[in-house]
Amino acid sequence: MTVQSSTSCSVKNPYSVAPVAADRSQPDPEELMSRDQIESLQFERLRWTLHYAYENVPAYKELYDEAGVHPGDFKELDDLKVFPYTDKEFLRKAYPFKADAVPMSEIRRIHASSGTTGQPTVVTYTENDLQTWATLVARCFRFSGIKPGDKVHNAYGYGLFTGGLGAHYGAERLGCAVIPMSGGQTEKQVQMIKDFEPQAILSTPTYLLTIADGFRKLGVDPKETSLRTAILGAEPWTAEMRHEIEQTFGTLKACDIYGLSEVMGPGVAGESFESQDGSHIWEDHFRPEIIDPFDDSIMPLGHPGELVFTALTKEALPIIRYRTHDLTRLLPGTARPGHRRMGKITGRSDDMIILRGVNLFPTQVEELALRHPELSPHFALEITRPHRMDEMTVRIERREDVTLEQAEDAAKRLQHDIKTKIGSSCRIEVLDPDVLPRSMGKIRRIYDNRPKNTES
């Protein structure tokens, strides 16, 4: 659809968040918009965002002036492609607050990335930004099956990480009672779930399996808990992992939630508990694109590539054509036809392992490993270079009710699967249960132990 307009836009944000609906169990009106309505809204909000960023953030003005583009060049949705991409480096150069479009007197929250791979990126929020964030997280939770009045156990980490507080305020906005457990203290997590009997849990998928192990250690079958809904995010996970979790907890439904700090935090996209067919992106607030991560060209609907986001209503920190490095594809909407869906995140372009010329992601190994019931979901990939060639070892735990011999037989089959389906040779090292470290947040799958003074 092409939407054209030549009207200039005000610097002031005209897109205030609607008040909380009296019946919080009902969808937001924007959820039910048609595709044409969504694109018309996107055009108006994109036009505002481009002018707003250019006029209030020197880094954007410099970027666009160097590229020879101006917000006035945006006359239809397709014109977004002429504006340059941004990335973590763009934000790091503006550290800590030079990318903000408002004075500090209007900031109400400051979050930051972990900074494990470099200087952290800082994310700021105005009062309107926080209201939008809570509204969209609440929308995701409702979409995924959480109801007003439910008790919600929040095992996402609190602090500078956006997951804990973002999920917390979204659940409260929906009308839930939040148990702010945060990450870690697995025995206490188990005790609180037993005592408080929440209907829903929020965590990373791998940590939910750690909590399940905690129940078993106490002699409690996870199927006997009160949990009926799990909203899982912050790390890529496969359909096989969903099956593992749902089988472990019995009647529980596991749904995805997507977000990243720079764009907002959790709540950018959420998954329907009825269809469980990928997260719908809330396109009344975000415009997604898929690009080829190697030549930056825009990919058509259904083709895999790197996910790029433009936020349409942010006040404190405008984000335009931000490269997430997450690899997925866009699909037509189903449960919410006006909003496009994301396929499962298959990995990150900056986490890809190139092993003897073969591109490999940890999720590919997870998908194959979970097809062998003798092997657990707990594994790590170790990359070494003992001689001239890179080598990979998959270190994976056997399940508790499986003998070492049975697990090693399964490991041989997994080794064959990795060779034939991915194209990489590897070693498989079978470990006893509970040997690998358990993550309280995002799981670490790759241990690159190659010499640092040689190219990888």
C-alpha positions in Angstrom: 0.0 0.0 0.0 1.3 3.5 -0.8 0.4 6.4 1.5 1.3 9.9 0.5 1.3 13.2 2.3 3.3 16.4 2.2 2.1 17.9 5.5 4.9 18.8 7.9 4.7 17.4 11.4 5.0 18.8 14.9 8.0 18.0 17.1 5.7 17.3 20.0 4.7 13.6 20.2 1.0 13.4 19.1 0.7 9.7 20.0 -0.1 9.6 23.7 -1.0 6.2 25.1 -4.7 5.6 25.6 -5.8 5.1 29.2 -6.2 1.6 30.6 -9.4 0.0 29.3 -12.1 -0.8 31.8 -12.1 -4.4 30.6 -8.4 -5.4 30.5 -9.2 -8.9 29.1 -10.2 -7.3 25.7 -7.8 -6.6 22.8 -6.6 -3.0 22.2 -8.3 -1.4 19.2 -5.0 -1.2 17.4 -4.6 -5.0 17.6 -7.6 -5.4 15.4 -6.7 -2.9 12.7 -6.6 -4.0 9.0 -3.3 -4.0 7.1 -4.3 -0.9 5.3 -5.1 0.9 8.6 -1.8 -0.2 10.1 0.2 1.1 7.1 -1.7 4.4 7.1 -0.8 4.8 10.8 2.8 3.7 10.2 3.2 6.4 7.6 2.0 9.2 9.8 4.1 8.0 12.8 7.2 7.4 10.6 7.0 10.9 9.2 6.8 12.3 12.7 9.7 10.1 14.0 12.0 11.1 11.2 11.5 14.8 11.7 11.6 14.4 15.5 14.9 12.6 15.4 16.5 15.0 12.9 15.4 18.1 14.8 16.3 16.9 18.3 19.2 14.4 18.0 22.5 15.8 16.5 23.7 12.3 15.7 20.7 11.7 13.4 21.1 15.1 11.7 24.8 14.3 11.1 24.0 10.8 9.8 21.3 12.0 7.4 23.2 15.0 6.2 26.2 12.8 5.4 23.9 10.4 3.5 22.3 13.3 1.6 18.8 12.6 2.9 16.2 14.7 4.7 13.0 13.8 6.6 11.2 15.7 3.9 12.2 13.0 1.4 9.8 10.6 3.1 6.6 10.8 1.1 5.5 7.1 1.1 6.4 4.0 3.2 8.9 2.7 0.7 10.9 5.8 1.1 12.2 4.5 4.5 14.7 2.5 2.6 16.7 5.6 1.6 17.6 6.4 5.2 20.7 4.9 6.7 20.8 1.9 9.1 21.8 2.4 12.7 23.3 -0.1 15.1 24.9 -0.6 18.5 28.0 1.4 17.4 25.8 4.4 16.5 24.4 4.3 20.1 27.8 3.6 21.7 29.3 6.7 20.1 26.5 8.7 21.7 27.2 7.2 25.2 25.7 7.8 27.6 22.9 10.3 26.7 23.8 12.1 23.5 21.2 10.1 21.5 18.4 11.4 23.6 15.8 13.7 22.1 14.6 15.2 25.4 16.4 16.9 28.4 17.2 14.8 31.5 14.3 16.5 33.3 11.9 14.5 31.1 13.6 11.1 31.7 11.9 8.8 34.1 13.9 5.5 33.6 17.4 4.6 32.5 18.3 1.0 31.4 21.5 -0.3 29.8 22.7 -3.4 28.0 25.1 -5.8 29.7 28.0 -4.5 27.6 29.6 -7.9 27.6 30.9 -7.4 24.0 31.8 -3.7 24.3 30.6 -0.5 25.9 27.0 -0.8 27.0 24.2 0.9 25.1 22.0 3.1 27.3 18.2 3.3 26.9 16.1 6.1 28.3 12.4 6.5 28.7 9.9 9.4 29.2 6.7 8.9 31.1 4.9 8.3 27.8 7.5 5.8 26.8 7.0 3.8 30.0 3.2 3.9 29.5 3.6 2.6 26.0 6.0 -0.1 27.1 3.7 -1.4 29.9 0.7 -1.3 27.5 2.5 -3.4 24.8 3.8 -5.9 27.4 0.3 -6.3 28.8 -0.9 -6.8 25.2 1.6 -9.6 24.7 0.7 -11.3 28.0 -3.1 -11.2 27.3 -2.4 -12.5 23.7 -0.4 -15.4 25.2 -3.1 -16.5 27.6 -2.5 -14.6 30.9 -5.7 -13.1 32.3 -6.4 -10.2 34.6 -6.4 -11.5 38.2 -3.8 -14.2 37.5 -0.7 -14.5 39.7 2.4 -14.0 37.7 5.8 -15.4 38.8 8.5 -13.1 37.3 11.9 -14.9 37.0 13.4 -12.3 34.6 16.3 -10.4 36.1 15.6 -7.0 37.6 18.0 -4.1 37.3 19.6 -2.5 34.2 18.4 -5.4 32.1 15.0 -4.4 30.6 13.4 -7.9 31.1 12.5 -7.8 34.8 11.0 -4.4 35.1 9.5 -4.4 31.6 7.6 -7.6 32.3 6.7 -6.5 35.8 4.9 -3.3 34.8 3.2 -5.0 31.9 1.7 -7.7 34.1 0.5 -5.0 36.5 -1.0 -3.1 33.6 -2.9 -6.2 32.6 -4.3 -6.4 36.2 -2.2 -9.3 37.5 -0.6 -9.9 40.9 3.2 -9.9 40.3 5.6 -12.1 42.3 8.9 -10.2 41.6 11.3 -13.1 42.1 14.0 -12.1 39.6 16.6 -14.6 38.4 18.6 -17.0 40.5 18.0 -18.8 43.8 16.4 -21.7 42.1 15.4 -23.5 45.3 13.5 -20.4 46.4 11.9 -20.1 43.0 10.6 -23.6 43.4 9.3 -22.9 47.0 7.5 -19.7 45.9 5.8 -21.5 43.0 4.7 -24.3 45.4 3.4 -21.8 48.1 2.0 -19.0 46.0 0.5 -21.2 43.2 0.9 -18.7 40.3 -0.9 -19.4 37.0 1.9 -17.9 34.9 5.7 -17.7 34.8 8.0 -15.3 33.0 11.6 -16.5 32.3 14.1 -17.6 29.7 13.3 -21.0 28.3 16.5 -22.6 29.5 16.0 -21.3 33.1 12.5 -22.7 33.2 14.0 -26.1 32.6 16.4 -25.4 35.5 13.4 -24.6 37.6 11.8 -27.9 36.5 15.0 -29.7 37.6 14.6 -28.0 41.0 11.1 -29.4 41.4 12.4 -32.9 40.6 15.2 -32.6 43.2 12.4 -32.1 45.8 10.5 -35.1 44.5 7.8 -32.9 42.9 6.6 -33.7 39.3 6.6 -30.3 37.4 3.3 -31.5 35.9 1.7 -31.1 39.4 2.4 -27.3 39.7 -0.1 -24.6 39.3 1.6 -23.2 36.2 -0.5 -23.0 33.1 1.2 -20.3 31.0 4.9 -19.6 30.4 6.0 -16.4 28.6 9.6 -17.1 27.4 12.1 -14.8 25.8 15.6 -13.2 25.9 17.2 -16.0 24.0 16.6 -18.0 20.8 14.7 -21.2 21.3 13.3 -23.9 19.0 10.1 -25.7 18.4 11.8 -28.7 20.0 12.5 -26.7 23.1 8.8 -25.7 23.3 7.8 -29.3 23.1 10.3 -30.2 25.8 9.0 -27.5 28.2 5.3 -28.3 27.5 5.9 -32.1 28.0 7.8 -31.4 31.2 5.0 -29.2 32.7 2.0 -31.1 31.3 -0.9 -28.7 30.6 1.3 -25.6 30.4 1.4 -23.5 27.2 4.7 -22.0 26.3 4.6 -18.8 24.2 7.3 -16.5 22.9 7.8 -12.8 23.6 10.3 -10.7 21.7 12.0 -7.4 22.4 15.4 -5.8 22.7 16.6 -3.0 24.9 17.4 -0.5 22.2 14.0 -0.7 20.5 12.0 -0.8 23.8 12.5 -4.0 25.8 10.2 -7.0 25.9 6.8 -6.5 24.3 7.8 -5.6 20.7 6.1 -8.8 19.6 4.1 -11.6 21.3 2.7 -15.0 20.4 -0.9 -16.2 20.5 -1.6 -19.0 22.9 -4.2 -20.4 20.5 -2.0 -20.6 17.4 1.5 -20.6 18.8 2.8 -19.9 15.2 5.3 -17.1 15.9 5.2 -13.6 17.5 3.0 -10.9 16.0 4.9 -7.6 15.8 2.9 -4.7 17.2 3.2 -2.6 14.0 1.2 0.3 15.4 4.4 1.1 17.3 7.2 -0.6 15.3 8.0 -0.9 11.6 10.0 -4.1 10.8 12.2 -4.9 7.8 14.2 -8.0 6.9 17.6 -7.4 5.1 20.3 -9.5 3.7 23.0 -9.3 6.5 25.8 -9.4 3.9 24.7 -6.8 1.3 22.1 -4.9 3.3 19.4 -5.3 0.6 15.8 -5.5 1.7 14.3 -9.0 1.5 10.7 -9.8 0.5 8.1 -11.2 2.8 8.9 -14.8 3.8 12.6 -14.7 3.0 15.1 -15.1 5.9 17.5 -12.4 6.9 18.4 -9.9 9.6 15.6 -8.1 11.5 15.6 -4.3 11.4 13.3 -2.1 13.5 12.1 1.5 13.4 10.2 2.6 16.5 7.3 4.8 15.6 6.4 6.5 18.9 9.5 6.7 21.1 10.2 10.1 22.7 13.4 9.8 24.8 15.5 7.6 22.4 14.4 7.6 18.7 15.4 4.4 17.0 15.3 4.3 13.2 16.3 1.4 11.0 18.1 -0.3 13.8 20.0 -3.5 12.9 19.2 -6.1 15.6 21.5 -8.9 14.2 18.6 -11.3 15.0 18.0 -13.7 12.1 14.4 -14.5 11.2 11.8 -13.8 8.5 8.5 -11.9 8.3 5.3 -13.7 7.6 1.6 -12.6 7.2 -0.4 -12.2 10.4 -2.8 -14.9 11.5 -4.4 -14.3 14.9 -3.9 -10.6 14.3 -4.0 -10.3 10.5 -3.1 -6.6 10.3 0.2 -7.2 12.1 3.0 -9.3 10.5 4.6 -12.2 12.4 8.2 -13.1 13.0 9.5 -16.6 12.4 11.5 -18.2 15.2 14.9 -16.4 15.8 17.4 -18.9 14.3 20.4 -17.1 15.8 22.3 -13.9 15.6 24.4 -12.8 12.6 27.2 -11.9 15.1 26.9 -15.3 17.0 27.3 -17.4 13.9 30.0 -20.0 14.0 32.0 -20.5 10.8 33.5 -24.0 11.2 35.6 -25.1 8.3 33.5 -23.0 5.9 30.1 -24.1 7.3 27.8 -21.5 8.9 26.4 -22.9 12.1 24.1 -21.6 14.9 23.6 -23.1 18.4 19.8 -23.4 17.7 20.6 -25.9 14.9 22.3 -28.2 17.4 19.5 -27.7 19.9 16.9 -28.7 17.3 18.8 -31.9 16.5 19.8 -32.8 20.1 16.2 -32.6 21.4 15.2 -35.3 18.9 17.2 -37.8 21.0 15.3 -38.5 24.2 18.4 -39.9 25.9 20.0 -36.4 25.8 19.0 -33.4 27.8 18.5 -29.8 26.6 21.6 -28.7 28.6 24.6 -28.4 26.2 27.4 -26.2 25.2 29.6 -25.8 22.1 33.4 -25.6 22.5 35.4 -24.3 19.6 39.2 -25.0 19.6 42.0 -25.0 17.2 44.5 -27.6 18.4 46.4 -27.6 15.1 45.6 -25.7 11.9 41.9 -26.5 11.7 39.0 -25.4 13.9 37.3 -28.2 15.8 33.9 -28.3 17.7 33.0 -30.3 20.7 29.4 -30.6 21.8 29.3 -31.1 25.5 25.8 -32.4 26.4 24.3 -33.9 29.5 22.5 -37.3 29.6 19.1 -37.5 31.2 19.0 -38.8 34.8 17.0 -42.0 33.9 19.4 -42.9 31.1 22.6 -44.9 31.4 25.9 -43.6 30.1 26.0 -46.3 27.4 22.5 -45.4 26.2 23.5 -41.7 26.1 26.7 -42.4 24.2 24.7 -44.4 21.6 22.4 -41.4 21.2 25.5 -39.1 20.9 26.7 -41.1 18.0 23.4 -40.6 16.2 23.5 -36.9 17.1 27.0 -36.7 15.7 25.8 -38.2 12.4 22.8 -35.8 12.3 25.1 -32.8 12.7 27.3 -34.0 10.0 24.6 -34.8 7.5 22.1 -32.1 8.3 24.4 -29.1 9.1 27.5 -30.2 7.3 30.0 -30.0 10.2 32.1 -32.7 11.8 32.3 -32.6 15.6 33.0 -34.5 18.8 30.2 -35.3 21.2 31.1 -35.4 24.9 28.4 -36.9 27.1 28.3 -35.5 30.6 26.5 -36.6 33.8 23.4 -34.5 34.8 24.0 -31.1 36.5 27.6 -30.8 35.3 27.2 -27.8 33.0 26.5 -24.4 34.6 22.9 -23.3 34.7 22.0 -19.8 33.5 19.9 -17.5 35.6 19.3 -15.3 32.5 20.5 -15.6 28.9 22.2 -18.9 28.3 25.8 -19.1 27.1 26.0 -21.8 24.5 29.4 -21.0 22.8 32.8 -21.2 24.4 35.4 -20.1 21.8 38.8 -21.3 23.1 40.7 -20.7 19.9 44.0 -18.8 20.3 43.3 -15.1 20.5 46.3 -14.1 18.4 45.0 -15.9 15.3 42.1 -15.1 13.0 38.9 -17.0 13.5 
